[in-house]
Amino acid sequence: MPSPRPVAPPPSADASAVAILHQVASILNEEPDVVAAMNRVLPRLTAALGLHTAWMFLFQSDGRTVSQIASSGLPPALAEGRRRPLRHGTCFCQDAFRAEHLTRAVNIVECSRLRDATGDTGRLVLHASVPLTSKGQRLGILNVASPGRELFGKDVLAVLSAVGQQVAVAVERTRLYRDVDRRAVALTGLQEAVADLQTAHSDAEVADRAIAAARTRLGVRRAALWLDGARHGQPGWHRVPANGRAPVGGPPPTPGPVGPGSPWHPGTRHPAEVLPLITGAQVIGVLSLVLNPGDRDDQGVLRPVLHAYATHIALALANAELLAETERLGALEERQRLARELHDAVSQELFSATLTLAAAERLVAAGQPQGSTVLTQGRTQVQHGLAELRALVYELVPPDDDRLASALHRLAEATGACLTFDAENPTRVDVRRALYRIAQEAVHNALRHAPRTPITMCCAGRGAGLVLSITDAGPGFEPAAQSRGLGLRHMRERADAIGAALTIISRPGAGTTVQVEWPAPPAVGKEGSQ
């Protein structure tokens, strides 16, 4: 076998080097897609250097996985099956590149891909390989070839090295721009996913929204959420929502990849990652994710966003737990308030009625004419007590639908109040619930302090919100003197919770109006009185 002889550069090689570099730079600047640009560059490069074939491998950010290929003038043996011989397997130049041995443009005397190819290789035997590196990053390999066994001379290798530097800079620039775009998309998805979590009120609701948002907004292939059962007095770790799997024992895994055999894996054959959900110093859950098995560069941009997402999920779970505890304490306080009302109002009223009726019984037995008057007084006391009892019982029965108008109509029917309703139903459940409870409290107070005077409720639309007012013609009071009253305090707390303005209008002998404006106007505080 004759020894390879150096290829003499064409006579115009020195003179055309600057022109070649200029053409390459122009195309790379015009075309943002590096592969598309190189599919235009390679034919010009090979023609200018008197060569025949060129191909380029681009690697992902790990420097090991080939992501894209550009080519020109491939022989049938390399071009068949959409360049299958180039897309599959490895070769000497790639192995040397991964091992960081390919550091400059060199001749590859025997190409393993050409050696192993079947079919017409176009008499290609050897090629020159140029590493594409920039700032220490290994980005790809540029290969050029021509029929025969003649080696590439120093001048040609120098031109190829200069072209390789231009291509490497263009690849780095493109990846930087692409990463910025990817990061912007990922951060937008994170913002939307976090917004989905903010209104969740239970572990199951947090889990449902977290998993759905991970897939739809962050592009995760699969997701699963595990929670520490000890938070609710249960052993082991439980998948939420439950899917029939048994609890997982032991501590959660450390962050990192998990395989299909792991109990934390969401259930596919693809590799997955696990992220602990931490509040304070305690791991309360595990987020198990399967990323799309595509571009590893996408995964590199997405992973920090997913870590931030795990932090927000942990906060949402902690908030849901605090909300559940607040609701439990609120329900306990509400029961205690109803017990006090039953004792202080209904019980005392009925006790007074029994005394009055006993006095009426004695007067009637003695034939006294005042017996009839006292008997009427006792009946009125019983009716008053029944009205208060009916109002208290109604507080324990939630409305059977989610429309504010229906709930207020039932309250009016149960208490004899007059209702006018001309407003849109609030879409927020917490707003409907708070307005209804404020109306309940106001009507109950009116029944307690002014049982024989009319009560009027009016709900009217105002802009994008509404104004709810409850008015009675009872004895009235001085709002400032009653600021520590439990009922008024509850109304203020409910109004504050939904961003509404509460106004108490009353004075002794002039009745009372409770007015709630939702949402509160910007120039008005959430609480007022006059």
Helices and strands as residue ranges (DSSP letters): E 6-7, H 13-30, H 34-48, E 53-59, E 66-72, H 76-87, H 92-98, E 106-108, H 112-116, E 127-134, E 137-145, E 151-152, H 154-197, H 203-216, E 222-228, G 229-232, E 237-240, E 256-258, E 272-279, E 282-290, H 296-341, I 342-347, H 348-365, H 370-396, H 404-415, E 418-422, H 429-449, E 455-462, E 465-472, G 479-482, H 486-498, E 501-506, E 512-518, E 527-529
